[in-house]
Amino acid sequence: METSLLSLLLWATSYLQPESSSDIFGASLGWSFRHHQSRAVSHMEQLVYIALLGALGCLCRYFLSGFVYQIFGTSFPYGTLAVNLIGAFLIGLIMEFSVRSAAIPPTLRFAVTIGFLGGLTTFSTFSFETFRLLEDGALLIAFVNVLVSVVACLTCTWVGIMVARAL
């Protein structure tokens, strides 16, 4: 399944061309999309490619967090923490490696960081689960969730950056 997801992701990202390589996250939203035969891609096709990449990340989040909850239970938001830690590591690794190397083209970097990792990670779920813990009076667990999530995600991002620098 990993190979087919990667193949699909690479196929979809082969259509993406950012307008500026200095815009590392595509924040200007100045995307141009090109087909292999250099025909312009319609606005609807642009939306489909963006949705596809986000959908892959969302599906991975769904299955990965569910798997983690099956193993560790639901007394703590382990599934959300797991996907956010993985996403934090991967964004550190991908961004640092791609800035230092031409091995990851900007189109793939944008697609993976904005689309896939945007779908994989979830701040809104973290916020909701923490709010529910507070509402239920589980103040210590809510505090631990906030502390561990923030510190561990920053640490994972740093580890990803260090790994990329070592490559």
Summary of the structure (lengths in Angstrom):
residues: 167
radius of gyration: 17.7
end to end distance: 26.5
largest distance: 59.1
contacts: 493
relative contact order: 0.14
helix: 72%
strand: 5%
